[in-house]
Amino acid sequence: MIELQQCTQSYFGMNHEDMDKVVVLFQGQGLLKGEYFVKVGQFCKKLSFVQSGLTRAFAQTEVREVTQ
């Protein structure tokens, strides 16, 4: 979670007390290649921080997938 703290600190300038409150709200979770964070029709109840790797957001049309 050090990366989360560093990133949040650099973007928002949070003090250590506020940072400690935010960090406890996150839990580590891995996704394998091809797995979905959320699928069409699902309601996302999570906020995520990508520690390493890449993610892709896309929309499905009748003709093709459109990367957003």
Secondary structure, DSSP 8 states (H G I E B T S, - for coil): -HHHHHHHHHHH---HHHHHHHHTT-------TT--SS-TT----------SS----EEE-SS-EEE-
